[in-house]
Amino acid sequence: MTDDLPAVIAAIRGADHITAICHESPDGDTLGAALAVAIIAERLGKQAEVVAGDPIPPFLAFLPRVDRVRSEPQLEPDVAVIVDAGDLARTGSIAREHADWLKRATLVNIDHHVSNPRFGAANLVDPSAAATCEIVALMLPELGITLDAELATCLAAGLVQDTHTFAHPNSTPRTLRVAADLVKAGAPLSAINRAIYADKPFATLRLWGLMLAGIEERAGGRVIHASMTLAMLTETGNDASASEGFVDLMGITRGADVIVLFKEAEPKRIRVSVRTSERADAVAITSQFGGGGHPRAAGCTLDVEIDEARAQVLATCERELARGDAGGR
């Protein structure tokens, strides 16, 4: 983990105040990492804030200091630490509505997505890390910060969510060593797992039932896809965060090489989550639509109606399978 590490450490140490920025539709990794960065900054004697353009999903309400998260920057631009965002646009409304603020800030980019273009003045991008929280945890000795239960809980949330509680193949020996240190410091691993993956309201189960009822297959069952529409959210009384975890449920389908979940954010704005086996590259699929992520898990957004999004993305999935079957030629 050497990609601009000294520059990132120097930027954090040299700042008077630090704004930690999450990606849109915040999950446990971006929010856990951002909260951890703010805690670190305050322990180094700086002013700090955490910013997320979209609302915090209810299942992350257990995180320390989550009630202090702001929807827009309030500190004067100094150092902005952008965590778990494959590119600057991934910060959503922050990039769109606060572009001038971002231009006046020194951008520090900490991420683990292989598609990250290193958009910061200082970049720490480690695609071998299972989560951005893993990277932040490994930075602590360089910053002279000691783990405690508060920091460990924030960081463990990212590891739990991005590894599906260490069930995904992105869990490496280093990931498990980091997790062991977090648990030793007081992270309640079982409670975090339950909050993120098991403690679902009845309304969420109703939504999942509708999504499962519409699940379909293509390419002889090698491509499995489902959709979450605005009508489904209205009918079940949910918001978009209720889809969290559903793509992992789809992933248990035997014989599936590509899993796709289409999520209608607006009538002509469709967010797409893609998961793949080793026989297909999720980044190769999503990059066709300006997205990115990891070879096994990636995402993109299409500004079209949901039927058109399905047609475009599923055709690309089938081409990617054909490319993989041909040995990548």
WOVEN-V617933 format. One record per run of one state. SS is the DSSP state (H for helix, E for strand, C for the rest). FROM is the first residue (numbers start at 1). TO is the last residue. Records with the same first field share a line. If there is no record, write none. Layout:
SS = FROM-TO  FROM-TO
This chain:
C = 1-4  15-16  22-27  44-46  52-57  61-65  69-69  71-78  84-87  92-92  98-98  105-105  112-121  126-131  144-148  164-172  185-188  199-201  214-215  222-222  229-229  237-239  244-245  251-257  267-268  277-281  290-291  294-296  303-305  326-329
H = 5-14  28-43  58-60  66-68  88-91  93-97  99-104  132-143  149-163  173-184  189-198  202-213  219-221  230-236  240-243  246-250  282-289  306-325
E = 17-21  47-51  70-70  79-83  106-111  122-125  216-218  223-228  258-266  269-276  292-293  297-302
